Amino acid sequence: MIERYEKEEISNIWTDEFKFTKFLEVEVALLETLEENGVISEKVSSKAKKAKIDPARIKEIEKETRHDVIAFCTSITEQLSTAEGKFFHFGVTSSDIIDTSLTLQIKSCLEIIHPRLNQLLTTLKTKAQEYEKQICMGRSHGIWAEPMSFGQKLLGHYSEFKRRYDDLNHFMENELTGQFSGAVGNYTILTPEIEEATLRKLGLKTESVSTQVIPRDRIAKLISIFSLYACAVERLCIEIRHLQHSDVSEVFEGFAKGQKGSSTMPHKKNPISSENLSGIARILRSHMSMAMDNTLLWHERDISHSSAERIYLPDAFGLVLYSIDRLSNTVENLVIDNKVMEEKVESTFKHLSSIVLHKLIEVSENTREDLYKIVQNASFEATDRKSFYNILESSFTQQYELEVISTLRSKSDLEIFGNHTSAVFKRS
């Protein structure tokens, strides 16, 4: 991770020292289980637990062994007696240790990310509730459609993030697995019972069928959640960027004292946070192809996934946390121009054509096609709201049709188009 986007609390989890600490935690848990089940008589676990993690020594040994797990094991066993050291790493393969430790690293990251994502949800929902009664122009195809609650617009984004929060919660409850199944998952030395007992100590579920590695579709599932989260990030950022557009000017990112928008144009206030996060989202989504490719290992296992994971996993977790924190701050400090929103709605009348059409359909004896032509003609010929309703009134003779037009003329846009906003909020 480059320093600009680094989150130290995540980066610390991906250091060699933290990784090897997890290696030792996993190995010690296995030793404890072996001792408890009488597989080994020596009290090795307590001695191994006190061993010093020395990344520099491990690297030194790895220069010769060209195998990081063997180098790690050697660095520990050289701190134990011969009788104690021979039971260290008993009955397992390097993948048992690497993959179970990797799950613990992922778990540690998610335990930071999950509550922070919940904070983002709180920030978004609070902002949505604040603007529940704020009318703005809704758009489809980028074109003015019908007025809507600005709060409900934000609530749609909240709901998308809430789905990702729930996905992450489900993953944490069901997909964090470990293994001690040995070569090709055969349990040649250890037993499934020893595996389950050890994993309980580590707070992990047991991988039901491992093939010497934990199947990489589990990580791919997590990265798919991150990718969909990234889509939610960029969708909200695109909305903010569009609404800050000079020709729209309804929503603005906060602008701090002393901040500058351009090296040469002093007047500029740019949506830099949303633009930054759009780029971060693209990086996060790019990890999906790697995660899927990593599921395609030869036979029971190979290590073609290893180099990719060492690079992209730390970045993925770091960027997710970075984006959560920055987006939370961006949303919290949004500046909403209520007046501009309301003026846009009041400046037009064409959005009324749909509600007029459907209210007339309910009472009129005319066909839908005829009513459509009348309302369309009025929307094309009129120059403002008053002339729109006047043209409509001149097109009908029945009292019940005229009453529909009169009733709609007397109502505000919020009364017409925000009638069910509160119901949407209640169920969200």
C-alpha positions as CSV (number, residue, x, y, z in Angstrom):
1,M,0.0,0.0,0.0
2,I,1.4,3.4,-0.9
3,E,1.6,5.8,2.1
4,R,-1.0,8.2,0.7
5,Y,-3.8,5.8,1.2
6,E,-2.4,3.6,4.0
7,K,-4.4,2.8,7.1
8,E,-1.9,1.8,9.7
9,E,-4.3,-0.3,11.7
10,I,-4.7,-2.5,8.6
11,S,-1.1,-2.4,7.4
12,N,0.0,-3.6,10.8
13,I,-2.0,-6.8,10.3
14,W,0.0,-7.5,7.0
15,T,3.5,-7.1,8.4
16,D,5.8,-10.1,8.6
17,E,5.9,-9.8,12.3
18,F,2.1,-10.0,12.7
19,K,1.9,-12.9,10.2
20,F,4.6,-14.9,11.9
21,T,2.9,-14.2,15.3
22,K,-0.3,-15.8,13.8
23,F,1.8,-18.7,12.6
24,L,3.0,-19.2,16.1
25,E,-0.5,-18.8,17.5
26,V,-1.8,-21.5,15.2
27,E,1.2,-23.9,15.9
28,V,0.8,-23.5,19.7
29,A,-3.0,-24.1,19.5
30,L,-2.2,-27.4,17.7
31,L,0.4,-28.4,20.2
32,E,-2.1,-27.7,23.1
33,T,-4.6,-30.0,21.4
34,L,-2.0,-32.7,20.8
35,E,-1.0,-32.6,24.4
36,E,-4.6,-32.7,25.6
37,N,-5.3,-35.7,23.5
38,G,-2.1,-37.6,24.6
39,V,-0.6,-37.6,21.1
40,I,2.6,-36.0,22.5
41,S,3.7,-36.2,26.1
42,E,6.2,-33.4,26.1
43,K,4.8,-30.0,27.4
44,V,6.0,-28.2,24.3
45,S,3.2,-25.6,23.9
46,S,4.1,-23.5,26.9
47,K,7.7,-23.4,25.8
48,A,6.8,-22.6,22.1
49,K,4.5,-19.9,23.2
50,K,7.4,-18.0,24.8
51,A,9.5,-18.2,21.6
52,K,10.6,-15.0,20.1
53,I,9.4,-13.9,16.6
54,D,12.4,-12.7,14.7
55,P,11.5,-11.7,11.1
56,A,15.2,-10.9,10.3
57,R,16.3,-14.4,11.4
58,I,13.5,-16.0,9.4
59,K,14.6,-14.1,6.3
60,E,18.1,-15.2,6.9
61,I,17.1,-18.9,7.1
62,E,14.8,-18.5,4.1
63,K,17.7,-17.5,1.9
64,E,18.9,-21.0,2.2
65,T,15.7,-23.0,2.5
66,R,13.7,-20.9,0.0
67,H,10.7,-21.9,2.0
68,D,9.2,-19.3,4.4
69,V,7.3,-21.8,6.6
70,I,10.3,-24.0,7.1
71,A,12.4,-20.9,7.8
72,F,9.8,-19.8,10.4
73,C,9.7,-23.3,12.0
74,T,13.5,-23.4,12.2
75,S,13.6,-20.0,13.9
76,I,11.3,-21.4,16.6
77,T,12.8,-24.9,17.1
78,E,16.3,-23.5,17.4
79,Q,14.9,-21.8,20.6
80,L,13.6,-25.2,21.9
81,S,15.4,-28.4,23.0
82,T,15.7,-31.3,20.6
83,A,13.0,-33.2,22.4
84,E,10.6,-30.3,22.3
85,G,11.4,-29.1,18.8
86,K,10.7,-32.3,17.1
87,F,6.9,-32.0,17.8
88,F,6.7,-28.5,16.5
89,H,4.7,-28.4,13.2
90,F,3.7,-32.0,13.9
91,G,1.4,-33.6,11.2
92,V,0.7,-30.5,9.2
93,T,1.7,-29.0,6.0
94,S,2.8,-25.4,5.3
95,S,-0.7,-24.7,3.9
96,D,-2.4,-25.7,7.1
97,I,-0.4,-23.0,8.9
98,I,-0.4,-20.4,6.1
99,D,-4.1,-20.6,5.3
100,T,-5.4,-20.9,8.9
101,S,-3.2,-17.9,9.8
102,L,-4.4,-16.0,6.7
103,T,-8.0,-16.5,7.9
104,L,-7.0,-15.0,11.3
105,Q,-5.4,-12.0,9.5
106,I,-8.6,-11.6,7.5
107,K,-10.7,-11.9,10.6
108,S,-8.6,-9.2,12.3
109,C,-9.1,-6.9,9.4
110,L,-12.9,-7.5,9.2
111,E,-13.2,-6.8,13.0
112,I,-11.9,-3.3,12.2
113,I,-13.8,-2.8,8.9
114,H,-17.2,-4.1,10.0
115,P,-17.9,-1.5,12.8
116,R,-16.6,1.3,10.7
117,L,-18.9,0.4,7.9
118,N,-21.7,0.5,10.4
119,Q,-20.6,4.1,11.3
120,L,-20.9,5.0,7.6
121,L,-24.4,3.6,7.6
122,T,-25.3,5.7,10.6
123,T,-23.9,8.8,8.9
124,L,-25.8,8.1,5.7
125,K,-29.1,7.4,7.4
126,T,-28.8,10.5,9.6
127,K,-28.2,12.7,6.6
128,A,-31.1,11.0,4.8
129,Q,-33.5,11.6,7.7
130,E,-32.3,15.2,8.0
131,Y,-33.5,15.8,4.4
132,E,-36.6,13.6,4.3
133,K,-38.8,16.6,3.6
134,Q,-36.4,18.4,1.2
135,I,-37.8,18.3,-2.3
136,C,-35.5,18.0,-5.2
137,M,-35.7,17.1,-8.9
138,G,-35.3,13.4,-9.6
139,R,-33.7,12.4,-12.9
140,S,-33.8,9.5,-15.3
141,H,-31.4,9.3,-18.2
142,G,-30.0,12.5,-16.7
143,I,-33.2,14.3,-17.6
144,W,-35.6,15.8,-15.1
145,A,-38.3,13.3,-14.3
146,E,-40.4,13.9,-11.2
147,P,-39.7,15.7,-7.9
148,M,-38.7,13.5,-5.0
149,S,-37.4,13.7,-1.5
150,F,-33.6,14.3,-1.4
151,G,-33.6,12.3,1.8
152,Q,-35.1,9.3,-0.1
153,K,-32.3,9.7,-2.7
154,L,-29.7,9.3,0.1
155,L,-31.8,6.5,1.6
156,G,-31.4,4.5,-1.6
157,H,-27.6,4.7,-1.2
158,Y,-27.9,3.8,2.5
159,S,-29.9,0.7,1.6
160,E,-27.2,-0.4,-0.9
161,F,-24.5,-0.1,1.7
162,K,-26.7,-1.9,4.2
163,R,-26.9,-4.9,1.9
164,R,-23.1,-5.0,1.8
165,Y,-22.9,-4.7,5.6
166,D,-25.2,-7.6,5.8
167,D,-23.2,-9.6,3.3
168,L,-20.0,-8.9,5.3
169,N,-21.8,-10.0,8.5
170,H,-22.9,-13.2,6.9
171,F,-19.3,-13.8,5.6
172,M,-17.8,-13.3,9.1
173,E,-20.3,-15.7,10.6
174,N,-20.0,-18.5,8.0
175,E,-16.9,-18.3,5.9
176,L,-13.9,-17.9,8.3
177,T,-12.5,-21.4,8.2
178,G,-9.2,-23.1,9.1
179,Q,-7.7,-26.5,8.5
180,F,-5.2,-29.1,9.8
181,S,-5.9,-31.8,7.2
182,G,-2.3,-32.5,6.1
183,A,-1.1,-33.4,2.7
184,V,-3.8,-33.3,0.0
185,G,-6.4,-33.1,2.8
186,N,-5.9,-36.8,3.8
187,Y,-5.6,-36.5,7.6
188,T,-2.7,-39.0,7.3
189,I,-1.2,-37.9,10.6
190,L,-3.8,-35.9,12.4
191,T,-7.5,-36.6,12.8
192,P,-10.6,-34.4,12.0
193,E,-11.3,-34.4,15.7
194,I,-7.9,-32.8,16.5
195,E,-8.5,-30.4,13.7
196,E,-11.9,-29.3,15.0
197,A,-10.6,-29.0,18.6
198,T,-7.7,-26.8,17.5
199,L,-9.9,-24.6,15.4
200,R,-12.3,-24.0,18.3
201,K,-9.3,-22.6,20.3
202,L,-8.7,-20.2,17.4
203,G,-12.3,-19.2,17.0
204,L,-12.7,-20.5,13.5
205,K,-15.0,-22.9,11.7
206,T,-13.6,-26.1,10.2
207,E,-13.2,-26.2,6.4
208,S,-15.5,-29.2,5.5
209,V,-13.4,-30.4,2.6
210,S,-9.9,-29.0,2.2
211,T,-7.5,-30.1,-0.5
212,Q,-4.4,-29.1,1.5
213,V,-5.5,-25.5,0.9
214,I,-8.6,-23.7,2.0
215,P,-10.6,-23.3,-1.2
216,R,-10.0,-19.9,-2.7
217,D,-13.7,-19.4,-3.6
218,R,-14.1,-18.2,0.0
219,I,-11.7,-15.3,-0.5
220,A,-13.3,-14.7,-3.9
221,K,-16.6,-14.3,-2.2
222,L,-15.2,-11.7,0.2
223,I,-13.6,-9.8,-2.7
224,S,-16.9,-9.9,-4.5
225,I,-18.5,-8.2,-1.5
226,F,-15.7,-5.7,-1.6
227,S,-16.3,-5.2,-5.3
228,L,-20.0,-4.6,-4.8
229,Y,-19.2,-2.3,-1.9
230,A,-16.9,-0.4,-4.3
231,C,-19.8,-0.1,-6.8
232,A,-21.9,1.5,-4.0
233,V,-19.1,3.9,-3.2
234,E,-18.7,5.0,-6.8
235,R,-22.4,5.3,-7.4
236,L,-22.8,7.7,-4.5
237,C,-19.7,9.6,-5.5
238,I,-21.0,9.9,-9.1
239,E,-24.2,11.4,-7.7
240,I,-22.3,13.9,-5.6
241,R,-20.1,14.9,-8.5
242,H,-23.1,15.4,-10.8
243,L,-25.0,17.4,-8.2
244,Q,-21.9,19.6,-7.7
245,H,-21.6,20.3,-11.4
246,S,-21.7,24.0,-12.1
247,D,-24.9,23.7,-14.1
248,V,-26.6,21.9,-11.3
249,S,-25.1,23.3,-8.0
250,E,-27.4,21.5,-5.6
251,V,-24.9,19.6,-3.4
252,F,-21.3,20.4,-2.6
253,E,-18.5,18.7,-0.8
254,G,-17.3,20.6,2.3
255,F,-14.5,23.0,1.7
256,A,-12.1,23.5,4.6
257,K,-10.6,26.8,5.7
258,G,-7.4,27.3,3.8
259,Q,-8.3,24.6,1.2
260,K,-7.6,25.5,-2.5
261,G,-9.3,24.1,-5.5
262,S,-6.9,25.0,-8.2
263,S,-3.3,26.1,-8.6
264,T,-4.3,28.8,-11.1
265,M,-8.1,29.4,-10.6
266,P,-8.8,30.7,-7.1
267,H,-12.6,30.4,-7.5
268,K,-12.6,26.6,-7.9
269,K,-14.3,24.2,-5.4
270,N,-13.9,20.7,-6.8
271,P,-15.5,17.4,-5.7
272,I,-12.0,16.0,-5.0
273,S,-13.1,13.5,-2.4
274,S,-15.7,11.9,-4.6
275,E,-13.3,11.8,-7.5
276,N,-10.6,10.2,-5.3
277,L,-13.0,7.6,-4.1
278,S,-14.2,6.8,-7.6
279,G,-10.6,5.9,-8.5
280,I,-10.2,3.9,-5.3
281,A,-13.4,2.0,-6.2
282,R,-12.0,1.0,-9.5
283,I,-8.9,-0.4,-7.9
284,L,-11.0,-2.4,-5.5
285,R,-13.1,-3.9,-8.3
286,S,-10.0,-4.8,-10.2
287,H,-9.1,-7.3,-7.5
288,M,-12.1,-9.4,-8.5
289,S,-10.4,-11.0,-11.5
290,M,-7.4,-11.9,-9.4
291,A,-9.5,-13.5,-6.7
292,M,-11.4,-15.6,-9.3
293,D,-8.2,-16.6,-11.1
294,N,-6.8,-17.8,-7.7
295,T,-9.6,-20.3,-7.4
296,L,-8.1,-22.2,-10.3
297,L,-5.3,-24.2,-8.7
298,W,-3.9,-27.4,-10.1
299,H,-5.2,-30.7,-8.7
300,E,-5.3,-30.5,-4.9
301,R,-3.1,-27.4,-4.7
302,D,-0.3,-25.2,-6.1
303,I,1.0,-21.9,-5.0
304,S,0.1,-19.7,-8.0
305,H,-2.3,-17.8,-5.8
306,S,0.3,-16.9,-3.2
307,S,2.2,-14.1,-4.9
308,A,-1.1,-12.4,-6.0
309,E,-2.6,-12.6,-2.5
310,R,0.6,-11.2,-0.9
311,I,0.2,-8.1,-3.1
312,Y,-3.6,-7.5,-3.4
313,L,-5.1,-8.6,-0.1
314,P,-3.3,-6.0,2.1
315,D,-4.3,-3.4,-0.5
316,A,-7.9,-4.6,-0.6
317,F,-8.5,-4.4,3.1
318,G,-6.6,-1.1,3.4
319,L,-8.5,0.6,0.6
320,V,-11.8,-0.6,1.9
321,L,-11.1,1.0,5.3
322,Y,-9.7,4.1,3.7
323,S,-12.7,4.6,1.5
324,I,-15.2,4.0,4.4
325,D,-13.5,6.7,6.5
326,R,-13.2,9.2,3.7
327,L,-16.7,8.6,2.5
328,S,-18.1,9.0,6.0
329,N,-16.4,12.3,6.3
330,T,-17.6,13.4,2.9
331,V,-21.2,12.6,3.6
332,E,-21.1,14.2,7.0
333,N,-19.8,17.5,5.6
334,L,-22.0,17.7,2.5
335,V,-23.4,21.2,1.8
336,I,-27.0,21.1,0.5
337,D,-28.4,24.1,-1.3
338,N,-32.1,23.8,-0.4
339,K,-33.0,26.9,-2.3
340,V,-31.5,25.8,-5.6
341,M,-33.3,22.4,-5.3
342,E,-36.6,24.0,-4.7
343,E,-36.2,26.6,-7.4
344,K,-35.6,23.9,-10.0
345,V,-38.8,22.1,-9.0
346,E,-40.8,25.3,-9.0
347,S,-39.3,26.5,-12.3
348,T,-40.9,23.7,-14.3
349,F,-44.3,22.0,-14.7
350,K,-43.8,19.2,-17.2
351,H,-43.2,16.6,-14.4
352,L,-46.9,17.1,-13.5
353,S,-48.0,15.4,-16.7
354,S,-47.8,11.9,-15.3
355,I,-49.8,12.5,-12.1
356,V,-52.4,14.5,-14.1
357,L,-52.7,11.7,-16.7
358,H,-53.2,9.0,-14.1
359,K,-55.7,11.0,-12.0
360,L,-57.8,11.7,-15.1
361,I,-57.6,8.0,-16.1
362,E,-59.3,7.2,-12.8
363,V,-62.4,9.4,-13.4
364,S,-62.6,10.2,-17.2
365,E,-64.6,8.2,-19.7
366,N,-62.0,9.1,-22.4
367,T,-59.5,6.4,-23.5
368,R,-56.0,6.4,-22.1
369,E,-54.7,7.2,-25.6
370,D,-56.9,10.3,-25.9
371,L,-56.0,11.5,-22.4
372,Y,-52.3,11.0,-23.1
373,K,-52.6,13.2,-26.2
374,I,-54.4,15.9,-24.3
375,V,-51.9,16.0,-21.4
376,Q,-48.9,15.7,-23.8
377,N,-50.2,18.6,-25.9
378,A,-50.7,20.8,-22.8
379,S,-47.1,20.0,-21.6
380,F,-45.7,20.9,-25.0
381,E,-47.7,24.1,-25.5
382,A,-47.6,25.6,-22.0
383,T,-44.9,28.0,-20.9
384,D,-45.5,27.7,-17.2
385,R,-47.6,26.0,-14.6
386,K,-50.5,28.4,-14.8
387,S,-50.8,28.0,-18.6
388,F,-50.4,24.2,-18.3
389,Y,-53.4,23.9,-16.0
390,N,-55.3,26.5,-18.1
391,I,-54.8,24.5,-21.3
392,L,-55.9,21.3,-19.5
393,E,-59.1,23.0,-18.2
394,S,-60.0,24.2,-21.6
395,S,-59.7,20.6,-22.9
396,F,-62.3,19.2,-20.6
397,T,-66.0,19.8,-20.0
398,Q,-67.0,17.3,-17.3
399,Q,-67.0,18.5,-13.8
400,Y,-65.2,15.5,-12.3
401,E,-62.4,16.0,-14.8
402,L,-62.1,19.7,-14.0
403,E,-62.1,18.9,-10.2
404,V,-59.1,16.6,-10.7
405,I,-57.2,19.5,-12.4
406,S,-58.3,22.0,-9.7
407,T,-57.3,19.7,-6.9
408,L,-53.8,19.1,-8.3
409,R,-53.4,22.9,-9.0
410,S,-53.9,23.6,-5.3
411,K,-51.3,21.1,-4.1
412,S,-47.6,21.6,-3.6
413,D,-45.1,19.3,-5.3
414,L,-44.1,17.8,-2.0
415,E,-47.8,16.9,-1.3
416,I,-48.1,15.2,-4.7
417,F,-44.8,13.5,-5.0
418,G,-43.7,13.0,-1.4
419,N,-46.9,11.4,-0.2
420,H,-45.3,8.0,0.6
421,T,-41.8,9.0,1.5
422,S,-42.4,8.4,5.2
423,A,-43.5,4.9,4.4
424,V,-40.3,4.2,2.5
425,F,-38.2,5.5,5.5
426,K,-40.1,3.4,7.9
427,R,-39.4,0.1,6.1
428,S,-35.7,1.0,5.5
